[in-house]
Amino acid sequence: QVQLVESGGGLVQPGESLRLSCAASSSIFSLYAMGWFRQAPGKEREFVARIGDYADSVKGRFTISRDNAKNTVYLLMNNLKVEDTAVYYCAAKHQLSPQYAYWGQGTEVTVSS
């Protein structure tokens, strides 16, 4: 069982940056693949990023990284747009599993002028 806790969300203006963090409880964090997803109001949850892969809407603006020593994955979001407003979730899965099995509670990001 892996528990995930996101942090770092908030209210920012268009063009500003935020860094989200996701702390995992597992001591074998390095064995899990991590991803970020988001759900905007009235929309379905969508993929945002995993190591080496990004949604087209965030390419060039968002960067995912992980620190296995800290059991943490990050999402650096630059040049935020109003359409990035959503609840952001991190997720974990075993490296060979096709589906993300563990999800955090989410952190809210609001981009508004």
Backbone as XML, in Angstrom:
<?xml version="1.0"?>
<chain id="A" units="angstrom">
  <residue number="1" name="GLN">
    <atom name="N" x="0.834" y="-1.182" z="0.000"/>
    <atom name="CA" x="0.000" y="0.000" z="0.000"/>
    <atom name="C" x="0.879" y="1.245" z="0.000"/>
  </residue>
  <residue number="2" name="VAL">
    <atom name="N" x="0.509" y="2.197" z="-0.842"/>
    <atom name="CA" x="1.264" y="3.441" z="-0.939"/>
    <atom name="C" x="0.321" y="4.607" z="-0.675"/>
  </residue>
  <residue number="3" name="GLN">
    <atom name="N" x="0.696" y="5.462" z="0.228"/>
    <atom name="CA" x="-0.072" y="6.681" z="0.466"/>
    <atom name="C" x="0.645" y="7.853" z="-0.173"/>
  </residue>
  <residue number="4" name="LEU">
    <atom name="N" x="-0.127" y="8.692" z="-0.841"/>
    <atom name="CA" x="0.422" y="9.829" z="-1.565"/>
    <atom name="C" x="-0.217" y="11.110" z="-1.038"/>
  </residue>
  <residue number="5" name="VAL">
    <atom name="N" x="0.601" y="12.114" z="-0.796"/>
    <atom name="CA" x="0.097" y="13.386" z="-0.305"/>
    <atom name="C" x="0.664" y="14.508" z="-1.159"/>
  </residue>
  <residue number="6" name="GLU">
    <atom name="N" x="-0.231" y="15.200" z="-1.860"/>
    <atom name="CA" x="0.177" y="16.316" z="-2.702"/>
    <atom name="C" x="0.168" y="17.619" z="-1.908"/>
  </residue>
  <residue number="7" name="SER">
    <atom name="N" x="0.988" y="18.545" z="-2.352"/>
    <atom name="CA" x="1.015" y="19.883" z="-1.771"/>
    <atom name="C" x="1.534" y="20.864" z="-2.810"/>
  </residue>
  <residue number="8" name="GLY">
    <atom name="N" x="1.369" y="22.144" z="-2.520"/>
    <atom name="CA" x="1.932" y="23.165" z="-3.394"/>
    <atom name="C" x="0.940" y="23.901" z="-4.264"/>
  </residue>
  <residue number="9" name="GLY">
    <atom name="N" x="-0.313" y="23.497" z="-4.226"/>
    <atom name="CA" x="-1.311" y="24.189" z="-5.027"/>
    <atom name="C" x="-1.605" y="25.576" z="-4.476"/>
  </residue>
  <residue number="10" name="GLY">
    <atom name="N" x="-2.354" y="26.345" z="-5.257"/>
    <atom name="CA" x="-2.705" y="27.675" z="-4.801"/>
    <atom name="C" x="-3.299" y="28.508" z="-5.909"/>
  </residue>
  <residue number="11" name="LEU">
    <atom name="N" x="-3.448" y="29.788" z="-5.614"/>
    <atom name="CA" x="-3.998" y="30.749" z="-6.572"/>
    <atom name="C" x="-2.855" y="31.574" z="-7.153"/>
  </residue>
  <residue number="12" name="VAL">
    <atom name="N" x="-2.735" y="31.567" z="-8.464"/>
    <atom name="CA" x="-1.696" y="32.349" z="-9.130"/>
    <atom name="C" x="-2.296" y="33.068" z="-10.326"/>
  </residue>
  <residue number="13" name="GLN">
    <atom name="N" x="-1.533" y="34.034" z="-10.823"/>
    <atom name="CA" x="-1.962" y="34.760" z="-12.013"/>
    <atom name="C" x="-1.392" y="34.098" z="-13.271"/>
  </residue>
  <residue number="14" name="PRO">
    <atom name="N" x="-2.025" y="34.317" z="-14.404"/>
    <atom name="CA" x="-1.481" y="33.769" z="-15.654"/>
    <atom name="C" x="-0.032" y="34.194" z="-15.854"/>
  </residue>
  <residue number="15" name="GLY">
    <atom name="N" x="0.780" y="33.239" z="-16.300"/>
    <atom name="CA" x="2.188" y="33.500" z="-16.515"/>
    <atom name="C" x="3.089" y="33.156" z="-15.343"/>
  </residue>
  <residue number="16" name="GLU">
    <atom name="N" x="2.491" y="32.964" z="-14.191"/>
    <atom name="CA" x="3.280" y="32.637" z="-13.007"/>
    <atom name="C" x="3.568" y="31.128" z="-12.945"/>
  </residue>
  <residue number="17" name="SER">
    <atom name="N" x="4.326" y="30.755" z="-11.914"/>
    <atom name="CA" x="4.757" y="29.362" z="-11.769"/>
    <atom name="C" x="4.344" y="28.796" z="-10.420"/>
  </residue>
  <residue number="18" name="LEU">
    <atom name="N" x="4.237" y="27.488" z="-10.383"/>
    <atom name="CA" x="4.002" y="26.749" z="-9.145"/>
    <atom name="C" x="4.770" y="25.441" z="-9.227"/>
  </residue>
  <residue number="19" name="ARG">
    <atom name="N" x="5.174" y="24.935" z="-8.081"/>
    <atom name="CA" x="5.761" y="23.600" z="-8.033"/>
    <atom name="C" x="4.930" y="22.743" z="-7.086"/>
  </residue>
  <residue number="20" name="LEU">
    <atom name="N" x="4.370" y="21.687" z="-7.626"/>
    <atom name="CA" x="3.622" y="20.735" z="-6.827"/>
    <atom name="C" x="4.563" y="19.635" z="-6.337"/>
  </residue>
  <residue number="21" name="SER">
    <atom name="N" x="4.278" y="19.147" z="-5.161"/>
    <atom name="CA" x="5.039" y="18.040" z="-4.602"/>
    <atom name="C" x="4.090" y="16.907" z="-4.258"/>
  </residue>
  <residue number="22" name="CYS">
    <atom name="N" x="4.590" y="15.698" z="-4.330"/>
    <atom name="CA" x="3.816" y="14.524" z="-3.951"/>
    <atom name="C" x="4.733" y="13.615" z="-3.160"/>
  </residue>
  <residue number="23" name="ALA">
    <atom name="N" x="4.433" y="13.495" z="-1.875"/>
    <atom name="CA" x="5.235" y="12.660" z="-0.995"/>
    <atom name="C" x="4.599" y="11.291" z="-0.873"/>
  </residue>
  <residue number="24" name="ALA">
    <atom name="N" x="5.417" y="10.254" z="-1.044"/>
    <atom name="CA" x="4.926" y="8.881" z="-0.972"/>
    <atom name="C" x="5.384" y="8.220" z="0.317"/>
  </residue>
  <residue number="25" name="SER">
    <atom name="N" x="4.541" y="7.316" z="0.821"/>
    <atom name="CA" x="4.841" y="6.683" z="2.102"/>
    <atom name="C" x="5.736" y="5.471" z="1.952"/>
  </residue>
  <residue number="26" name="SER">
    <atom name="N" x="5.840" y="4.947" z="0.757"/>
    <atom name="CA" x="6.518" y="3.671" z="0.569"/>
    <atom name="C" x="8.033" y="3.809" z="0.633"/>
  </residue>
  <residue number="27" name="SER">
    <atom name="N" x="8.652" y="2.828" z="1.312"/>
    <atom name="CA" x="10.112" y="2.823" z="1.367"/>
    <atom name="C" x="10.718" y="2.274" z="0.089"/>
  </residue>
  <residue number="28" name="ILE">
    <atom name="N" x="9.861" y="1.722" z="-0.780"/>
    <atom name="CA" x="10.356" y="1.216" z="-2.065"/>
    <atom name="C" x="9.833" y="2.090" z="-3.187"/>
  </residue>
  <residue number="29" name="PHE">
    <atom name="N" x="9.800" y="3.375" z="-2.899"/>
    <atom name="CA" x="9.292" y="4.365" z="-3.837"/>
    <atom name="C" x="9.933" y="4.229" z="-5.201"/>
  </residue>
  <residue number="30" name="SER">
    <atom name="N" x="11.209" y="3.901" z="-5.226"/>
    <atom name="CA" x="11.939" y="3.842" z="-6.495"/>
    <atom name="C" x="11.394" y="2.767" z="-7.431"/>
  </residue>
  <residue number="31" name="LEU">
    <atom name="N" x="10.620" y="1.824" z="-6.902"/>
    <atom name="CA" x="10.071" y="0.761" z="-7.736"/>
    <atom name="C" x="8.758" y="1.145" z="-8.407"/>
  </residue>
  <residue number="32" name="TYR">
    <atom name="N" x="8.234" y="2.316" z="-8.047"/>
    <atom name="CA" x="6.955" y="2.753" z="-8.581"/>
    <atom name="C" x="7.144" y="3.789" z="-9.687"/>
  </residue>
  <residue number="33" name="ALA">
    <atom name="N" x="6.311" y="3.672" z="-10.705"/>
    <atom name="CA" x="6.212" y="4.712" z="-11.714"/>
    <atom name="C" x="5.211" y="5.749" z="-11.215"/>
  </residue>
  <residue number="34" name="MET">
    <atom name="N" x="5.536" y="7.005" z="-11.397"/>
    <atom name="CA" x="4.705" y="8.085" z="-10.883"/>
    <atom name="C" x="4.167" y="8.937" z="-12.021"/>
  </residue>
  <residue number="35" name="GLY">
    <atom name="N" x="2.989" y="9.473" z="-11.803"/>
    <atom name="CA" x="2.398" y="10.345" z="-12.808"/>
    <atom name="C" x="1.586" y="11.446" z="-12.159"/>
  </residue>
  <residue number="36" name="TRP">
    <atom name="N" x="1.337" y="12.469" z="-12.943"/>
    <atom name="CA" x="0.457" y="13.557" z="-12.521"/>
    <atom name="C" x="-0.752" y="13.608" z="-13.451"/>
  </residue>
  <residue number="37" name="PHE">
    <atom name="N" x="-1.908" y="13.831" z="-12.850"/>
    <atom name="CA" x="-3.155" y="13.965" z="-13.576"/>
    <atom name="C" x="-3.866" y="15.211" z="-13.054"/>
  </residue>
  <residue number="38" name="ARG">
    <atom name="N" x="-4.885" y="15.656" z="-13.770"/>
    <atom name="CA" x="-5.655" y="16.798" z="-13.280"/>
    <atom name="C" x="-7.107" y="16.663" z="-13.692"/>
  </residue>
  <residue number="39" name="GLN">
    <atom name="N" x="-7.960" y="17.304" z="-12.938"/>
    <atom name="CA" x="-9.389" y="17.319" z="-13.252"/>
    <atom name="C" x="-9.898" y="18.731" z="-13.087"/>
  </residue>
  <residue number="40" name="ALA">
    <atom name="N" x="-10.300" y="19.312" z="-14.205"/>
    <atom name="CA" x="-10.869" y="20.650" z="-14.190"/>
    <atom name="C" x="-12.358" y="20.566" z="-13.870"/>
  </residue>
  <residue number="41" name="PRO">
    <atom name="N" x="-12.943" y="21.649" z="-13.367"/>
    <atom name="CA" x="-14.371" y="21.637" z="-13.048"/>
    <atom name="C" x="-15.217" y="21.223" z="-14.243"/>
  </residue>
  <residue number="42" name="GLY">
    <atom name="N" x="-16.076" y="20.242" z="-14.042"/>
    <atom name="CA" x="-16.966" y="19.797" z="-15.090"/>
    <atom name="C" x="-16.334" y="18.933" z="-16.156"/>
  </residue>
  <residue number="43" name="LYS">
    <atom name="N" x="-15.069" y="18.561" z="-15.959"/>
    <atom name="CA" x="-14.376" y="17.751" z="-16.962"/>
    <atom name="C" x="-13.865" y="16.462" z="-16.349"/>
  </residue>
  <residue number="44" name="GLU">
    <atom name="N" x="-13.515" y="15.525" z="-17.215"/>
    <atom name="CA" x="-12.952" y="14.272" z="-16.734"/>
    <atom name="C" x="-11.483" y="14.451" z="-16.366"/>
  </residue>
  <residue number="45" name="ARG">
    <atom name="N" x="-11.018" y="13.567" z="-15.530"/>
    <atom name="CA" x="-9.598" y="13.593" z="-15.171"/>
    <atom name="C" x="-8.751" y="13.268" z="-16.391"/>
  </residue>
  <residue number="46" name="GLU">
    <atom name="N" x="-7.640" y="13.986" z="-16.534"/>
    <atom name="CA" x="-6.782" y="13.781" z="-17.688"/>
    <atom name="C" x="-5.335" y="13.648" z="-17.269"/>
  </residue>
  <residue number="47" name="PHE">
    <atom name="N" x="-4.583" y="12.958" z="-18.101"/>
    <atom name="CA" x="-3.159" y="12.781" z="-17.888"/>
    <atom name="C" x="-2.427" y="14.096" z="-18.088"/>
  </residue>
  <residue number="48" name="VAL">
    <atom name="N" x="-1.438" y="14.349" z="-17.246"/>
    <atom name="CA" x="-0.623" y="15.545" z="-17.384"/>
    <atom name="C" x="0.823" y="15.175" z="-17.727"/>
  </residue>
  <residue number="49" name="ALA">
    <atom name="N" x="1.413" y="14.314" z="-16.884"/>
    <atom name="CA" x="2.836" y="14.035" z="-17.088"/>
    <atom name="C" x="3.263" y="12.769" z="-16.372"/>
  </residue>
  <residue number="50" name="ARG">
    <atom name="N" x="4.262" y="12.126" z="-16.934"/>
    <atom name="CA" x="5.038" y="11.087" z="-16.269"/>
    <atom name="C" x="6.455" y="11.279" z="-16.789"/>
  </residue>
  <residue number="51" name="ILE">
    <atom name="N" x="7.385" y="10.601" z="-16.193"/>
    <atom name="CA" x="8.765" y="10.794" z="-16.605"/>
    <atom name="C" x="8.892" y="10.480" z="-18.094"/>
  </residue>
  <residue number="52" name="GLY">
    <atom name="N" x="9.317" y="11.476" z="-18.865"/>
    <atom name="CA" x="9.533" y="11.290" z="-20.291"/>
    <atom name="C" x="8.327" y="11.491" z="-21.173"/>
  </residue>
  <residue number="53" name="ASP">
    <atom name="N" x="7.195" y="11.876" z="-20.617"/>
    <atom name="CA" x="5.980" y="11.995" z="-21.410"/>
    <atom name="C" x="5.090" y="13.081" z="-20.817"/>
  </residue>
  <residue number="54" name="TYR">
    <atom name="N" x="4.559" y="13.916" z="-21.682"/>
    <atom name="CA" x="3.715" y="15.019" z="-21.250"/>
    <atom name="C" x="2.495" y="15.137" z="-22.157"/>
  </residue>
  <residue number="55" name="ALA">
    <atom name="N" x="1.415" y="15.596" z="-21.578"/>
    <atom name="CA" x="0.263" y="15.959" z="-22.404"/>
    <atom name="C" x="0.659" y="17.118" z="-23.323"/>
  </residue>
  <residue number="56" name="ASP">
    <atom name="N" x="0.093" y="17.131" z="-24.510"/>
    <atom name="CA" x="0.435" y="18.187" z="-25.466"/>
    <atom name="C" x="0.176" y="19.579" z="-24.894"/>
  </residue>
  <residue number="57" name="SER">
    <atom name="N" x="-0.859" y="19.691" z="-24.076"/>
    <atom name="CA" x="-1.253" y="20.998" z="-23.551"/>
    <atom name="C" x="-0.247" y="21.589" z="-22.576"/>
  </residue>
  <residue number="58" name="VAL">
    <atom name="N" x="0.658" y="20.761" z="-22.050"/>
    <atom name="CA" x="1.618" y="21.261" z="-21.060"/>
    <atom name="C" x="3.064" y="21.142" z="-21.507"/>
  </residue>
  <residue number="59" name="LYS">
    <atom name="N" x="3.294" y="20.544" z="-22.665"/>
    <atom name="CA" x="4.662" y="20.370" z="-23.149"/>
    <atom name="C" x="5.372" y="21.712" z="-23.256"/>
  </residue>
  <residue number="60" name="GLY">
    <atom name="N" x="6.600" y="21.742" z="-22.760"/>
    <atom name="CA" x="7.384" y="22.959" z="-22.800"/>
    <atom name="C" x="7.135" y="23.893" z="-21.645"/>
  </residue>
  <residue number="61" name="ARG">
    <atom name="N" x="6.095" y="23.624" z="-20.867"/>
    <atom name="CA" x="5.787" y="24.481" z="-19.716"/>
    <atom name="C" x="5.918" y="23.735" z="-18.389"/>
  </residue>
  <residue number="62" name="PHE">
    <atom name="N" x="5.583" y="22.454" z="-18.378"/>
    <atom name="CA" x="5.614" y="21.650" z="-17.150"/>
    <atom name="C" x="6.795" y="20.688" z="-17.191"/>
  </residue>
  <residue number="63" name="THR">
    <atom name="N" x="7.345" y="20.426" z="-16.024"/>
    <atom name="CA" x="8.444" y="19.472" z="-15.902"/>
    <atom name="C" x="8.204" y="18.576" z="-14.702"/>
  </residue>
  <residue number="64" name="ILE">
    <atom name="N" x="8.208" y="17.275" z="-14.943"/>
    <atom name="CA" x="8.080" y="16.307" z="-13.852"/>
    <atom name="C" x="9.465" y="15.823" z="-13.466"/>
  </residue>
  <residue number="65" name="SER">
    <atom name="N" x="9.663" y="15.628" z="-12.175"/>
    <atom name="CA" x="10.926" y="15.090" z="-11.691"/>
    <atom name="C" x="10.656" y="14.313" z="-10.413"/>
  </residue>
  <residue number="66" name="ARG">
    <atom name="N" x="11.626" y="13.532" z="-10.016"/>
    <atom name="CA" x="11.459" y="12.755" z="-8.790"/>
    <atom name="C" x="12.772" y="12.714" z="-8.033"/>
  </residue>
  <residue number="67" name="ASP">
    <atom name="N" x="12.638" y="12.614" z="-6.715"/>
    <atom name="CA" x="13.786" y="12.469" z="-5.828"/>
    <atom name="C" x="13.545" y="11.207" z="-5.015"/>
  </residue>
  <residue number="68" name="ASN">
    <atom name="N" x="14.167" y="10.122" z="-5.411"/>
    <atom name="CA" x="13.927" y="8.848" z="-4.740"/>
    <atom name="C" x="14.417" y="8.864" z="-3.293"/>
  </residue>
  <residue number="69" name="ALA">
    <atom name="N" x="15.404" y="9.662" z="-3.007"/>
    <atom name="CA" x="15.912" y="9.746" z="-1.632"/>
    <atom name="C" x="14.877" y="10.375" z="-0.707"/>
  </residue>
  <residue number="70" name="LYS">
    <atom name="N" x="14.007" y="11.214" z="-1.275"/>
    <atom name="CA" x="12.970" y="11.878" z="-0.482"/>
    <atom name="C" x="11.593" y="11.278" z="-0.710"/>
  </residue>
  <residue number="71" name="ASN">
    <atom name="N" x="11.513" y="10.216" z="-1.510"/>
    <atom name="CA" x="10.219" y="9.596" z="-1.826"/>
    <atom name="C" x="9.223" y="10.631" z="-2.355"/>
  </residue>
  <residue number="72" name="THR">
    <atom name="N" x="9.690" y="11.492" z="-3.208"/>
    <atom name="CA" x="8.860" y="12.608" z="-3.656"/>
    <atom name="C" x="8.959" y="12.793" z="-5.165"/>
  </residue>
  <residue number="73" name="VAL">
    <atom name="N" x="7.822" y="13.119" z="-5.756"/>
    <atom name="CA" x="7.772" y="13.490" z="-7.166"/>
    <atom name="C" x="7.259" y="14.923" z="-7.249"/>
  </residue>
  <residue number="74" name="TYR">
    <atom name="N" x="7.785" y="15.653" z="-8.199"/>
    <atom name="CA" x="7.452" y="17.072" z="-8.341"/>
    <atom name="C" x="6.838" y="17.352" z="-9.708"/>
  </residue>
  <residue number="75" name="LEU">
    <atom name="N" x="6.096" y="18.425" z="-9.760"/>
    <atom name="CA" x="5.615" y="18.939" z="-11.041"/>
    <atom name="C" x="5.841" y="20.450" z="-11.028"/>
  </residue>
  <residue number="76" name="LEU">
    <atom name="N" x="6.820" y="20.875" z="-11.791"/>
    <atom name="CA" x="7.091" y="22.300" z="-11.932"/>
    <atom name="C" x="6.256" y="22.829" z="-13.089"/>
  </residue>
  <residue number="77" name="MET">
    <atom name="N" x="5.440" y="23.813" z="-12.786"/>
    <atom name="CA" x="4.523" y="24.358" z="-13.789"/>
    <atom name="C" x="4.882" y="25.819" z="-14.039"/>
  </residue>
  <residue number="78" name="ASN">
    <atom name="N" x="5.360" y="26.087" z="-15.222"/>
    <atom name="CA" x="5.721" y="27.443" z="-15.617"/>
    <atom name="C" x="4.706" y="28.005" z="-16.605"/>
  </residue>
  <residue number="79" name="ASN">
    <atom name="N" x="4.689" y="29.322" z="-16.693"/>
    <atom name="CA" x="3.808" y="30.002" z="-17.652"/>
    <atom name="C" x="2.379" y="29.467" z="-17.559"/>
  </residue>
  <residue number="80" name="LEU">
    <atom name="N" x="1.855" y="29.467" z="-16.363"/>
    <atom name="CA" x="0.525" y="28.901" z="-16.154"/>
    <atom name="C" x="-0.538" y="29.686" z="-16.892"/>
  </residue>
  <residue number="81" name="LYS">
    <atom name="N" x="-1.533" y="28.957" z="-17.362"/>
    <atom name="CA" x="-2.643" y="29.542" z="-18.099"/>
    <atom name="C" x="-3.946" y="29.308" z="-17.343"/>
  </residue>
  <residue number="82" name="VAL">
    <atom name="N" x="-4.942" y="30.097" z="-17.660"/>
    <atom name="CA" x="-6.248" y="29.942" z="-17.006"/>
    <atom name="C" x="-6.756" y="28.519" z="-17.179"/>
  </residue>
  <residue number="83" name="GLU">
    <atom name="N" x="-6.500" y="27.937" z="-18.332"/>
    <atom name="CA" x="-6.993" y="26.584" z="-18.602"/>
    <atom name="C" x="-6.240" y="25.490" z="-17.842"/>
  </residue>
  <residue number="84" name="ASP">
    <atom name="N" x="-5.206" y="25.867" z="-17.110"/>
    <atom name="CA" x="-4.524" y="24.905" z="-16.233"/>
    <atom name="C" x="-5.230" y="24.767" z="-14.892"/>
  </residue>
  <residue number="85" name="THR">
    <atom name="N" x="-6.234" y="25.568" z="-14.653"/>
    <atom name="CA" x="-6.991" y="25.488" z="-13.406"/>
    <atom name="C" x="-7.613" y="24.109" z="-13.254"/>
  </residue>
  <residue number="86" name="ALA">
    <atom name="N" x="-7.317" y="23.446" z="-12.143"/>
    <atom name="CA" x="-7.794" y="22.079" z="-11.921"/>
    <atom name="C" x="-7.331" y="21.604" z="-10.553"/>
  </residue>
  <residue number="87" name="VAL">
    <atom name="N" x="-7.863" y="20.473" z="-10.165"/>
    <atom name="CA" x="-7.297" y="19.744" z="-9.035"/>
    <atom name="C" x="-6.272" y="18.772" z="-9.613"/>
  </residue>
  <residue number="88" name="TYR">
    <atom name="N" x="-5.073" y="18.832" z="-9.080"/>
    <atom name="CA" x="-3.971" y="18.014" z="-9.575"/>
    <atom name="C" x="-3.741" y="16.840" z="-8.634"/>
  </residue>
  <residue number="89" name="TYR">
    <atom name="N" x="-3.628" y="15.669" z="-9.224"/>
    <atom name="CA" x="-3.438" y="14.435" z="-8.476"/>
    <atom name="C" x="-2.135" y="13.761" z="-8.893"/>
  </residue>
  <residue number="90" name="CYS">
    <atom name="N" x="-1.423" y="13.227" z="-7.933"/>
    <atom name="CA" x="-0.337" y="12.341" z="-8.307"/>
    <atom name="C" x="-0.809" y="10.907" z="-8.138"/>
  </residue>
  <residue number="91" name="ALA">
    <atom name="N" x="-0.172" y="10.021" z="-8.866"/>
    <atom name="CA" x="-0.559" y="8.621" z="-8.872"/>
    <atom name="C" x="0.686" y="7.752" z="-8.985"/>
  </residue>
  <residue number="92" name="ALA">
    <atom name="N" x="0.547" y="6.530" z="-8.476"/>
    <atom name="CA" x="1.663" y="5.592" z="-8.495"/>
    <atom name="C" x="1.199" y="4.228" z="-8.981"/>
  </residue>
  <residue number="93" name="LYS">
    <atom name="N" x="2.107" y="3.541" z="-9.647"/>
    <atom name="CA" x="1.829" y="2.170" z="-10.051"/>
    <atom name="C" x="3.130" y="1.394" z="-10.045"/>
  </residue>
  <residue number="94" name="HIS">
    <atom name="N" x="3.004" y="0.087" z="-9.905"/>
    <atom name="CA" x="4.185" y="-0.748" z="-10.051"/>
    <atom name="C" x="4.713" y="-0.584" z="-11.473"/>
  </residue>
  <residue number="95" name="GLN">
    <atom name="N" x="6.000" y="-0.690" z="-11.622"/>
    <atom name="CA" x="6.632" y="-0.405" z="-12.910"/>
    <atom name="C" x="6.017" y="-1.207" z="-14.058"/>
  </residue>
  <residue number="96" name="LEU">
    <atom name="N" x="5.613" y="-2.457" z="-13.790"/>
    <atom name="CA" x="5.110" y="-3.318" z="-14.863"/>
    <atom name="C" x="3.584" y="-3.336" z="-14.941"/>
  </residue>
  <residue number="97" name="SER">
    <atom name="N" x="2.951" y="-2.578" z="-14.092"/>
    <atom name="CA" x="1.492" y="-2.560" z="-14.088"/>
    <atom name="C" x="0.960" y="-1.578" z="-15.129"/>
  </residue>
  <residue number="98" name="PRO">
    <atom name="N" x="-0.144" y="-1.909" z="-15.798"/>
    <atom name="CA" x="-0.688" y="-1.000" z="-16.808"/>
    <atom name="C" x="-1.505" y="0.146" z="-16.212"/>
  </residue>
  <residue number="99" name="GLN">
    <atom name="N" x="-1.888" y="0.023" z="-14.960"/>
    <atom name="CA" x="-2.780" y="1.025" z="-14.375"/>
    <atom name="C" x="-2.195" y="1.614" z="-13.099"/>
  </residue>
  <residue number="100" name="TYR">
    <atom name="N" x="-2.539" y="2.867" z="-12.869"/>
    <atom name="CA" x="-2.164" y="3.515" z="-11.619"/>
    <atom name="C" x="-3.104" y="3.020" z="-10.520"/>
  </residue>
  <residue number="101" name="ALA">
    <atom name="N" x="-2.513" y="2.489" z="-9.465"/>
    <atom name="CA" x="-3.308" y="1.874" z="-8.401"/>
    <atom name="C" x="-3.476" y="2.771" z="-7.189"/>
  </residue>
  <residue number="102" name="TYR">
    <atom name="N" x="-2.587" y="3.743" z="-7.047"/>
    <atom name="CA" x="-2.601" y="4.583" z="-5.851"/>
    <atom name="C" x="-2.713" y="6.045" z="-6.259"/>
  </residue>
  <residue number="103" name="TRP">
    <atom name="N" x="-3.580" y="6.759" z="-5.535"/>
    <atom name="CA" x="-3.856" y="8.152" z="-5.867"/>
    <atom name="C" x="-3.808" y="9.006" z="-4.613"/>
  </residue>
  <residue number="104" name="GLY">
    <atom name="N" x="-3.347" y="10.234" z="-4.776"/>
    <atom name="CA" x="-3.400" y="11.185" z="-3.689"/>
    <atom name="C" x="-4.759" y="11.852" z="-3.618"/>
  </residue>
  <residue number="105" name="GLN">
    <atom name="N" x="-4.904" y="12.760" z="-2.659"/>
    <atom name="CA" x="-6.187" y="13.420" z="-2.449"/>
    <atom name="C" x="-6.357" y="14.639" z="-3.338"/>
  </residue>
  <residue number="106" name="GLY">
    <atom name="N" x="-5.277" y="15.068" z="-3.948"/>
    <atom name="CA" x="-5.336" y="16.189" z="-4.871"/>
    <atom name="C" x="-4.965" y="17.511" z="-4.216"/>
  </residue>
  <residue number="107" name="THR">
    <atom name="N" x="-4.459" y="18.408" z="-5.053"/>
    <atom name="CA" x="-4.168" y="19.771" z="-4.616"/>
    <atom name="C" x="-4.706" y="20.722" z="-5.681"/>
  </residue>
  <residue number="108" name="GLU">
    <atom name="N" x="-5.354" y="21.766" z="-5.233"/>
    <atom name="CA" x="-6.066" y="22.639" z="-6.163"/>
    <atom name="C" x="-5.164" y="23.743" z="-6.684"/>
  </residue>
  <residue number="109" name="VAL">
    <atom name="N" x="-5.206" y="23.924" z="-7.988"/>
    <atom name="CA" x="-4.472" y="24.996" z="-8.652"/>
    <atom name="C" x="-5.481" y="25.883" z="-9.372"/>
  </residue>
  <residue number="110" name="THR">
    <atom name="N" x="-5.452" y="27.157" z="-9.045"/>
    <atom name="CA" x="-6.334" y="28.115" z="-9.696"/>
    <atom name="C" x="-5.490" y="29.200" z="-10.351"/>
  </residue>
  <residue number="111" name="VAL">
    <atom name="N" x="-5.701" y="29.371" z="-11.633"/>
    <atom name="CA" x="-4.976" y="30.394" z="-12.390"/>
    <atom name="C" x="-5.994" y="31.438" z="-12.829"/>
  </residue>
  <residue number="112" name="SER">
    <atom name="N" x="-5.855" y="32.611" z="-12.275"/>
    <atom name="CA" x="-6.846" y="33.647" z="-12.544"/>
    <atom name="C" x="-6.222" y="35.020" z="-12.395"/>
  </residue>
  <residue number="113" name="SER">
    <atom name="N" x="-6.664" y="35.933" z="-13.238"/>
    <atom name="CA" x="-6.188" y="37.307" z="-13.128"/>
    <atom name="C" x="-7.126" y="38.136" z="-12.253"/>
  </residue>
</chain>
